[in-house]
């Protein structure tokens, strides 16, 4: 099926990371021009951009600081200068590594561990959408996809800041969907569950149980697959397929939705 993404300009926040890089390659395979943003991982962004070009897409890299409104607007201006505008925005980046709230009682969570999530995930998303909308409104077409997380539906002790910031995107998406649909701009949320990436597998012993320490990636995946209705945790391909649909011209009437990619959990 032709998704109508050839020639579309796609900006992916957090494009140098595992999920963001995979999404960039997926859009490249559809013939899109991809702006790969990064905060600190410039070499990673360059590698992803090279992969995009190898797959037949166009690529550029641009620095993007979720906590800096000026950086965000400058990134959109740079992409628009190169390619004339922005058609699709994937809001994938999240709080910087190392800001995970410790598993302590909520009243003991330091404010300096709470604020980075809200600044990056909520305020950063606010500035990102504001920067994108003039281009989308001008052409009467656009797609915005927020990457959230399945965990926000049930909560997680010790992850209050992450859960609160990601859940805020659900409300923002629903409200934007109502406001922007008459102008041809559709807004949706993809909420992955645990997803097999190198970084995730490295964190598994700490986050899912020390009994997995020292296990091989395959052993860890088999352990995590147990008890899941679909029989396995998600892969980046599972996420990319849904994101591509939401971002495509094939999607003509789905907006304001939150879809979980978590194998039935």
C-alpha positions as semicolon CSV with decimal commas, in nm:
position;residue;x (nm);y (nm);z (nm)
1;X;0,000;0,000;0,000
2;X;0,127;0,347;-0,089
3;X;0,112;0,555;0,228
4;X;0,157;0,880;0,040
5;X;0,466;0,975;0,238
6;X;0,704;1,015;-0,056
7;X;0,829;1,372;-0,057
8;X;0,673;1,456;0,280
9;X;0,895;1,639;0,528
10;X;0,910;1,461;0,864
11;X;1,068;1,601;1,180
12;X;1,139;1,345;1,453
13;X;1,236;1,467;1,797
14;X;1,484;1,234;1,961
15;X;1,575;1,102;1,618
16;X;1,921;0,991;1,726
17;X;1,787;0,736;1,976
18;X;1,681;0,375;1,927
19;X;1,310;0,429;1,865
20;X;1,357;0,764;1,692
21;X;1,626;0,624;1,464
22;X;1,408;0,330;1,372
23;X;1,121;0,565;1,288
24;X;1,354;0,777;1,073
25;X;1,456;0,471;0,872
26;X;1,093;0,364;0,833
27;X;0,997;0,703;0,692
28;X;1,302;0,696;0,465
29;X;1,187;0,364;0,320
30;X;0,864;0,544;0,221
31;X;1,060;0,816;0,040
32;X;1,019;1,089;0,299
33;X;1,266;1,366;0,380
34;X;1,361;1,327;0,746
35;X;1,494;1,585;0,991
36;X;1,680;1,387;1,258
37;X;1,700;1,593;1,574
38;X;1,938;1,539;1,862
39;X;2,021;1,702;2,193
40;X;2,364;1,565;2,278
41;X;2,409;1,260;2,055
42;X;2,527;1,434;1,738
43;X;2,727;1,131;1,610
44;X;2,418;0,913;1,652
45;X;2,210;1,161;1,455
46;X;2,465;1,160;1,173
47;X;2,458;0,778;1,161
48;X;2,079;0,776;1,139
49;X;2,089;1,041;0,865
50;X;2,332;0,830;0,664
51;X;2,097;0,534;0,699
52;X;1,808;0,749;0,577
53;X;2,003;0,849;0,266
54;X;2,105;0,490;0,202
55;X;1,737;0,394;0,202
56;X;1,657;0,654;-0,062
57;X;1,530;0,933;0,160
58;X;1,666;1,281;0,218
59;X;1,806;1,366;0,559
60;X;1,929;1,655;0,766
61;X;2,040;1,673;1,127
62;X;1,950;1,954;1,362
63;X;2,014;2,019;1,729
64;X;1,698;2,026;1,941
65;X;1,673;2,117;2,308
66;X;1,331;2,036;2,453
67;X;1,384;2,285;2,733
68;X;1,474;2,576;2,503
69;X;1,195;2,736;2,301
70;X;1,447;2,922;2,086
71;X;1,624;2,599;1,994
72;X;1,296;2,438;1,892
73;X;1,179;2,724;1,670
74;X;1,527;2,752;1,516
75;X;1,514;2,384;1,426
76;X;1,183;2,423;1,244
77;X;1,307;2,733;1,065
78;X;1,618;2,545;0,950
79;X;1,414;2,253;0,815
80;X;1,169;2,485;0,642
81;X;1,455;2,680;0,484
82;X;1,596;2,356;0,342
83;X;1,275;2,184;0,235
84;X;1,004;2,449;0,235
85;X;0,806;2,343;0,541
86;X;0,716;2,053;0,770
87;X;0,437;1,803;0,703
88;X;0,471;1,550;0,984
89;X;0,602;1,585;1,339
90;X;0,678;1,286;1,559
91;X;0,711;1,400;1,921
92;X;0,933;1,118;2,040
93;X;1,200;1,275;2,263
94;X;1,159;1,259;2,638
95;X;1,339;1,375;2,951
96;X;1,715;1,350;2,945
97;X;1,883;1,033;3,077
98;X;1,959;1,039;3,445
99;X;1,641;1,223;3,550
100;X;1,443;0,911;3,642
101;X;1,269;0,960;3,973
102;X;1,402;0,731;4,245
103;X;1,156;0,479;4,394
104;X;1,091;0,675;4,712
105;X;0,770;0,790;4,876
106;X;0,606;1,059;4,665
107;X;0,641;1,322;4,937
108;X;1,017;1,265;4,930
109;X;1,064;1,308;4,555
110;X;1,301;1,605;4,505
111;X;1,159;1,880;4,291
112;X;1,478;1,878;4,081
113;X;1,391;1,522;3,974
114;X;1,028;1,609;3,899
115;X;1,073;1,923;3,695
116;X;1,291;1,789;3,408
117;X;1,014;1,556;3,294
118;X;0,753;1,831;3,288
119;X;0,988;2,075;3,117
120;X;1,094;1,826;2,850
121;X;0,782;1,620;2,788
122;X;0,509;1,877;2,851
123;X;0,664;2,216;2,783
124;X;0,886;2,075;2,509
125;X;0,583;1,925;2,336
126;X;0,397;2,255;2,374
127;X;0,675;2,448;2,202
128;X;0,719;2,177;1,937
129;X;0,355;2,186;1,830
130;X;0,346;2,566;1,835
131;X;0,650;2,574;1,605
132;X;0,499;2,318;1,365
133;X;0,149;2,457;1,326
134;X;0,218;2,765;1,110
135;X;0,364;2,542;0,839
136;X;0,085;2,286;0,860
137;X;-0,192;2,545;0,864
138;X;-0,041;2,722;0,565
139;X;-0,070;2,407;0,353
140;X;-0,394;2,282;0,507
141;X;-0,248;1,942;0,595
142;X;-0,040;1,796;0,872
143;X;0,012;1,501;1,103
144;X;0,133;1,507;1,464
145;X;0,209;1,186;1,653
146;X;0,303;1,185;2,021
147;X;0,501;0,888;2,151
148;X;0,378;0,812;2,503
149;X;0,403;0,488;2,704
150;X;0,165;0,208;2,794
151;X;0,265;0,237;3,160
152;X;0,069;0,559;3,202
153;X;-0,259;0,366;3,199
154;X;-0,178;0,181;3,520
155;X;0,083;0,403;3,685
156;X;0,407;0,295;3,845
157;X;0,538;0,374;4,190
158;X;0,860;0,572;4,158
159;X;0,779;0,690;3,805
160;X;0,525;0,958;3,895
161;X;0,695;1,236;3,702
162;X;0,730;1,029;3,385
163;X;0,372;0,901;3,405
164;X;0,228;1,246;3,476
165;X;0,419;1,409;3,192
166;X;0,327;1,142;2,936
167;X;-0,039;1,134;3,042
168;X;-0,051;1,509;2,987
169;X;0,020;1,441;2,620
170;X;-0,297;1,231;2,597
171;X;-0,510;1,526;2,703
172;X;-0,315;1,763;2,482
173;X;-0,359;1,534;2,182
174;X;-0,734;1,502;2,232
175;X;-0,776;1,877;2,261
176;X;-0,556;1,954;1,960
177;X;-0,740;1,693;1,756
178;X;-1,066;1,877;1,812
179;X;-0,920;2,216;1,730
180;X;-0,708;2,121;1,430
181;X;-0,911;1,859;1,241
182;X;-1,108;2,122;1,043
183;X;-0,772;2,245;0,911
184;X;-0,660;1,904;0,788
185;X;-0,424;1,837;1,080
186;X;-0,464;1,504;1,261
187;X;-0,314;1,435;1,604
188;X;-0,273;1,094;1,767
189;X;-0,079;0,914;2,039
190;X;0,114;0,588;2,018
191;X;0,177;0,431;2,359
192;X;0,434;0,149;2,342
193;X;0,487;-0,106;2,612
194;X;0,833;-0,247;2,683
195;X;1,018;-0,247;2,352
196;X;1,324;-0,446;2,253
197;X;1,615;-0,208;2,204
198;X;1,975;-0,236;2,319
199;X;1,923;0,033;2,579
200;X;1,609;-0,131;2,713
201;X;1,770;-0,473;2,745
202;X;2,060;-0,318;2,934
203;X;1,818;-0,163;3,187
204;X;1,603;-0,471;3,236
205;X;1,783;-0,618;3,541
206;X;1,745;-0,288;3,728
207;X;1,384;-0,219;3,630
208;X;1,231;-0,567;3,600
209;X;1,422;-0,784;3,844
210;X;1,776;-0,855;3,949
211;X;1,724;-1,225;3,870
212;X;1,778;-1,126;3,505
213;X;2,124;-0,983;3,575
214;X;2,390;-1,155;3,367
215;X;2,138;-1,309;3,129
216;X;2,187;-1,286;2,754
217;X;1,958;-1,059;2,548
218;X;1,773;-1,364;2,417
219;X;1,721;-1,501;2,769
220;X;1,592;-1,162;2,883
221;X;1,349;-1,142;2,591
222;X;1,216;-1,492;2,662
223;X;1,161;-1,402;3,027
224;X;0,977;-1,081;2,938
225;X;0,762;-1,255;2,676
226;X;0,604;-1,485;2,935
227;X;0,249;-1,399;3,031
228;X;0,191;-1,156;2,744
229;X;-0,125;-1,227;2,543
230;X;0,052;-1,178;2,209
231;X;0,346;-1,387;2,329
232;X;0,614;-1,121;2,297
233;X;0,707;-0,769;2,395
234;X;0,708;-0,504;2,127
235;X;0,977;-0,442;1,868
236;X;1,056;-0,108;1,704
237;X;0,884;-0,241;1,388
238;X;0,559;-0,278;1,582
239;X;0,574;0,089;1,676
240;X;0,688;0,212;1,335
241;X;0,400;0,051;1,148
242;X;0,141;0,235;1,354
243;X;0,328;0,566;1,347
244;X;0,357;0,547;0,968
245;X;-0,017;0,493;0,936
246;X;-0,105;0,783;1,164
247;X;0,137;1,007;0,969
248;X;0,019;0,902;0,624
249;X;-0,231;1,026;0,370
250;X;-0,406;0,689;0,409
251;X;-0,515;0,809;0,751
252;X;-0,791;1,048;0,659
253;X;-1,011;1,045;0,966
254;X;-0,836;0,900;1,272
255;X;-0,751;1,174;1,518
256;X;-0,754;1,214;1,896
257;X;-0,681;0,846;1,946
258;X;-0,443;0,674;2,187
259;X;-0,332;0,332;2,064
260;X;-0,130;0,099;2,284
261;X;0,140;-0,121;2,132
262;X;0,191;-0,363;2,417
263;X;0,086;-0,708;2,300
264;X;-0,247;-0,701;2,483
265;X;-0,116;-0,589;2,822
